[in-house]
Every structure is written in C-alpha cells, then in structure tokens.
C-alpha cells in the first residue's frame, strides 16, 4: 500500500510539473520563443530591450524559490524591461548535454547575441558553472556566477566529493572547463564564501585577469538564497546589466549583512568557536544598539555572567 501511495503522489507531482511547464512555454511563446532541448532541458526567450540577461535555472529551484513559480530572470524582465534567455534543467545536470551545446551553436551561427548591446550571464552552483561555460558564446558579456564549480572532471577536482555521481559525465569536451570559457568575457564575478573550503577551492581555479572574486565570509553554502533574503541579487544584476558592477559597488551593497540576522548569528557562533568572548561581547553590544535580537541578548547576558565570574576581562562599558 505505501508503494501505491508513493506512485500516486509521483503521478500527481508529474502532472503538476507538466502543467507548470506548459504555462511557462506558452508565456514565452507569446513574447518570444521556447525550445525543447532533449529530455532534461528546455529554453525560453522573451524579447524586450537591447540588454539581455541569460539565466541558467532548475525546474526545482524555480518552483521552490519563486512565489509566482517563474524563472528568476522574469523579475528583471518586469522591473528593467530587459530581454531574457533562460535555460532550464530538470535537476542538477550542469547542462552537460549535446542538445544544449547545439542550441548555443545555433545561437552563435545566427548572430543572436550580436543583436544586444549588453549581455549578462547568471547562475548559482551548477547553474553558475553553466553561466560561466556558455558565456563564451557571447564575447564581451558580463558573467555573475554564485558558488560555481570550475569542472567536475575527477582528474582535476578529485578533492570535491559532493557530486561523485557526475564523475562519469564529460567535462572535457565542448563548453567544458568553465574558467577557460571566461577568457572571452568582458568581466566576470565569482561570488563565494571562503570559509566553505570546496567552494573556495573552485573559486581559486577561476583566477583570470578579467575575473573578480567577491567574498561573502560566514554566509554558508546557500549564497543565492542569502542574497535574495538581503534583497541584493536583483540590485547586483542590475549593476551588471548597466556595466556598473565592480568590487567597490558589491561590498558597498554587502554592508546590508550588518542588519541580516543569519549573518549576525553566524558571526556569534564563529567567535564562540574561536574562543573570543571579548570580541563577541563587542559584537552583541553593537548589534543590540541598532536592532532587537533575542538570541544575541541572551548571548550578551551569558557573556556578562562569565565576565563577572572572572572568565575573561570584558571590554569597557559603552559610553552613554
């Protein structure tokens, strides 16, 4: 009986996915075009202005992260009136599929990207890999890649044990090694948390004269979600689309982390693990002077109690 119920649930989920995809393709066809790219990929294109954003997304990510269950780039289409090309996968495929390669080959042959004044490629994780790899199709484009992998070729990244099921997939044929594919980009920005060891190792492989690596220390392994939570991702891509994104602009926006509870909790935890109660007390005082946070209030009280017991010398009390 449990197997029968599971089968029914899967059928319902598949039916809903089919309806969702049909509506998405219909919407794209009304303003541009759509195209199936084999069993696990398809593309949608909305034709608006002379700025084009190319996003790589997964069906699961779209349906989980968007209230409207529409691709991430649709929001920029609405807000900025940009054109949008979206390549969508069913699951994490890293877009390693001959049908996807052929699609970009045809776009190159047709001079598709030449019709736009500026092109931005965007993706996160496996989609960040794809944004970097396929950006070679549009020389001079701007690339924004969040936590991208450089390759999953085990001869080069055998130290990355997160995606062992992909080791039989070729990352050495066409559109293969993402850092090399960025050589034609105008600018590329790789965003990562250097405390995430494997992400940082991949980011190191992206070292190129036209690549700027942007660090989001202590933000963890879900940077796209963190950027969305802080309302930064759309702003970053808008800067990229207007050719105003650089390290200074990024870190100015990234000051938003000072009021972002997840980051502040992470910092408190880090200082705890490092055994630095003095700095932790300063941090808690600073945050609580600007915003209420019960967790940090409790932490401050705990630190004050330890200081009274002589566990450490506390910082001077804040000036009145």
N, C-alpha and C positions, 0 to 999 in steps of 0.2 A: 504493500500500500504506500509506504513512503516514496518508493521509486516512481509510482504512478503520479503521486502529487508533484514530485520534482519535475517529471516530464511535462505535466500540465503547466506548471509555473514557467518552465523554459519556453513552452509554446506561446504563452501569453506575452512573455518578455520579448520574444522574437517578433510577434505580431505588432507590439507597440513600437519596437525599433523600426520595423518596416514602414509603419505609418509616419513616424518621425522623419525617416529618410525621404519618403515620398514628398512630404510637405516641404522639406528643405530644398530638394531638387526642383520642385515646382516654383518656389520662391526665386531661386537662382535663374531658372529659365525665363522668368518674367522680366528680369533686368539684365541678363547676360547669357550665361550658358552653364550647363553641367555636363559631366562626362564620367562614366564608369571606367575604372582603371583596374580591372580584374576583380577577384573575389573579395579582397580586403581593403580596397582603396577606391575613392572617387574624388572628383574635383568639382568645385562650384566657382563661378566667376560673376561678380556684379560690377558693371561698367558705369562709373560715375566720372570722377575728375582725373587730372593728369598725374596725381600721386597714387601709387599702387602699393598696398600692403599685401604681402604674401604670407599667410599663416599656415602652419602645419599643426593639426589637431587630431585628437582621437574622438571617436564617437562617444566613448565612455566619459571622457573629460568634459566634452560639450554638455552632455546631459546632466552631469553631476554638478558642474560649476556655474552654469548659466540658468538663471530663473526662467528665461524665455526658451531655453534649450536651443539656442542659436550659436553658431560659431563665434569665437571671441572677436574676430575681426569685424563682425556685423556691427558691433557697438561703435567702432571707429568709422564705419561707413555712414552710420546715422549721425554721429557727432561731427565728423570732419568732412563728410561728403567725399571720402576717398573711394577709389576703386578697390576691389578686394578679390584676390585669388586664394582659395582655401583648398588645401589638400588634406583629406580626412582618411584616417585609417581605422580599422576595426581592431582595437587593441594596440599594444606597443609592437610595431613592426620595424621601426627605424626607417620605414619607407624603402626597404631594400627589395624592390620588385621591378622586374624588367618593364612592366606596363607603366610604372611611374617614370622610369628613365625615358621611355619612348615618348611619354607625354611632354616632358621638358625638352626633348629633342625637337619635337614638332613646334613647340613654342619658339625655340631658337630659330628654326628654319623659317617660320612665318614672321619673324621680326616682332613678335608680340611685345616684348619688353621695351623695344625701341619707341613704342607709342606713348611712353610715360616719361615725364620729366624727372621723377624720382621714384625709386623702388625701395621698399623696406621688407626684409625677410625677418620673420619672427617665429620662435618656437621655444619650448621648455623641455628639458630632459631628452628623451628620444626624438621629440619634435625639434628641439634645439639643435641636435645633431643634423637633422634633415634640413633645417633652415640654413645652416652653415654649408652643408654639402651641395645643395641645389642652388645656392646663391651664385655659383659660377655661371649659371645660365644668364645672369643679368650683370655684366661687368659694371662696376661703379656703384652697385647697390649698397645700402646700409643694412647691416645684419645685427640683430639683437638676439642673443642666444642665452637662455637661462639654464644653468646647470647642464650644459651639453656634454655628451660623450664625444671624444675625438674619433674613436673607432672601437669596435668590439672584436677586432682581429686578435685572437689569443696569442699570436706570435709577438704582438706589440703591447697588449694590455692584459696579459695573463694575471696580473695582480688584481683585476676587477672581477670579483667572484659573485657579483649581483645578478648577472644576466647570462649564466652559463648555458641556458637553453638556446642562446643566439650564436653560440660558437661555431655552429655548422653553416651559418649564413655568411655569404661572402661580403667582406667589407674592403676588398682589394680590387674589385672591378670598377665599373663606371660610377662616377659620383661617390667615390669610396671614402678616402681619408679626408675628413672634414677640414682640418687645418689647412691642408694644401688647396682645397677648393675655395678658401677665403682669399687666396692671393689676388683674385680679380676684384674683390670688394673695394668700394671706396673707403668705408670704415666698418669695423666690426666691434661689437661689445659683448664680452663674455662675462656673465654675472654668476657669482658663486660664493659660497661660504667656505672660507679657507680652513675652518675647523672641521669640515666634512672631508676627511682625508682622500677618499676616492674621487670626489668631485674636484678637489684641489689638484690632484694628480692629472686628471683630464685637462683641467684649465691650463696647466703648465704646458701641455702639448700644443696649445693654441698660440703660443708666443710667436708673434709676427709683427713687423713694423706697423701694419695697419690695424692691429688688434689691441683694444684697450680692455684690460681685465678689471672688473669692478667687483669689489669685495663686500659681502654682506655678513660680517662676522657675527656668530652666535644666532643666526636666523634659522639654522637647521636644514633639513632636507626637502622642504616644500616651499621653495622661494617664490614660485609663481603665485601660490596662494597668499604668501605673506605680502607680496607686492600689491595684490588685489585688495587685501584687507586694509592696507595703508593708503589705498586709492592712489597708488603711484604708477601702476603699469601703463594705464592709458596715457598718463602725462609723459612718461618716458618715451612711449612710441610716438606721441605727437611731436616731441622734440626731435626724434629720429626722422620723422616724416618732413620736418621743416629744416633739417640739417643743422640743428642747434644742440644736439646731444653731444656731450663730452664729459670727462670725469668730473669737472667742477660742477656742471649742471646736475649730474647724477647725485653727487654727495650733498649738494645743497638740498635737493628734494629728500634725500635719505635721512635728513635730520628729523623727519617725521617719526623715526623709530624712538625718539625721546619720549613720545606720548603713546607708544604702542605696547600694551600690557604684555603680550607674548615675549617681546624682546626684553622688557624690563625683568620679567620673571626668569628668563634665561640668564640674564646677567647676574642676578642674585644667586642663582644656582651655581654659576661658574665661579663666582667669588667664594661661595661656600666650599666648593670642591678644592679650590686653591688655598683655602685656609687664610683668607684675608678679611677678617672681621672689621678692621678699621675702614677699609675702602667700602665694604658692604654697608656699614653704618652711614657713611657719607652718601652713598647711592640712595639708600632708603630715605634719608632726610631730604635729599634733593627732590626726589620724585614726589614725596608726600607734601612738599611745599607747593607743588604745582597741580597735583591731582590726587583724588582719593583712590587708594588701593588697599583693600583689607589685608591681602596676603602680605604686602610689604609693611603694613602697620604691625602685623603680628611678628614679622621678622625683626623689625626695629625694636619692639618690646623685648624679644628674646635676646637680641644683642646687648641692649641696655642692661638686662639682668646679668648677663655673663660679664659685662664690664664691671658692674658693682661687685661681683664675686672675685674680681681681680684676674679674670681670664686673659684680658688684654687691656691696654691703655686706650680709652676711647678718644676720638677727636674732640676738640673744644666744642662746646655747645654753640649752635648757630647764633649769630648776632641778632638782637631784637630789632 
